[in-house]
Amino acid sequence: MKKRNKLITTPHTKRVERIPVEDILSNSLGKIYGQRFFKYRKDFLNTLEAKNNKSYPDFPITVLLELQNRCNLECIMCHEKLREGPKQTISKNAINKLMIEFKEFELSALMLGNADEPLLYKDFMQVLIQGKEAGVMDTFLFTNGTLLTQKMCNELVENQISRIMVSVDAALPETYDRIRLRKNNNIINEVNRLSNVESNIHMLIETKRRNNSVLPLIRVSFVVQEQNIDEIDLFIEKWKDVVDFIDFQAHYDYENIDKLAMLNEKERWQRGKANREEKLYCYQPRNILSIWHNGNVSPCCSLNGVNLVVGNIHEMSLKEIWDSERMNEIRQQQRSGELNIVCHTCFKTRDFEGFARVKQ
């Protein structure tokens, strides 16, 4: 019997699989990219281990790209102020420049969607295709699913995007309405908005079935929080035989983002000794760079990272940022156990108590 690949998840994620995700990726992307793909998965797994924190790859394994400062929802676990002010969109010239660098340094994974809804960006599909053409092996689309259309589903399946991650966060319509508010409208006008999203997910699954396609892998996610914690089992029951996998995620409290923004650069980067009992290892500075719509780059996918800028793509290459003094300072802080206030705040605001209710 062939040995199944290890289930790989991040420390703030618990997964329920309908199919063996790593095996599927190995069988599909491994056939296309060969040993390069298997090295990518090995390197990613390596970054998750705190004991390996003295080394990091020559280039980020993953790049998370925010296309604009806009979303069509105001989810209560997000931070709406990040999208205040005039609409800003990353330029096509900046994207083209990034793609050249992705190809040169053989970027393994590209993720679209952070504090934004990428489907609002009219050329989002083109960016995903550009990533594949640049040799990116693992392409992710993070979306709330409200804007999926049949045309989009056809394109996503035909272009073999590797993963589509739909954030749902509720099993019941009333819970969905409490958590995932409509943009600029706290009064819910539509009848059963959750049903609309679920229909879009089923449309995507049916498109994949009609095309007899293994990819994209389709995930639904659930940020565990006070409003939905009693629906964990119901959510699993609803989706376990439908989508390819379910991810439950730990909740982050972003109420201190604005306070951190008011600090000057010196204050943000000042090291502070952590309590001995605190577990403060974060794999992300050895794995990922997040690019925001304005070109700023942070060392993690957390929204807290907007206050810890390590460079800007309009001024530096990603390679320069990855090897920069600031990135190495963050990595050194983790080794010493003395973290800057932004990283320390991020650790302290994770809710793992509710997250523990999820059984794998």
BELKA-V83277 format. One record per helix or strand of 3 or more residues. SS is the DSSP state (alpha for helix, beta for strand). FROM is the first residue (numbers start at 1). TO is the last residue. Records with the same first field share a line. If there is no record, write none. Layout:
SS=FROM-TO + FROM-TO
This chain:
beta=13-17 + 62-65 + 73-75 + 109-112 + 138-143 + 163-167 + 180-182 + 217-223 + 245-249 + 271-273 + 288-291 + 296-298 + 309-312 + 338-340
alpha=21-33 + 35-47 + 50-52 + 80-83 + 92-104 + 118-120 + 124-133 + 150-158 + 173-179 + 193-210 + 229-239 + 257-261 + 265-269 + 284-286 + 303-307 + 318-322 + 325-336 + 341-348 + 352-355
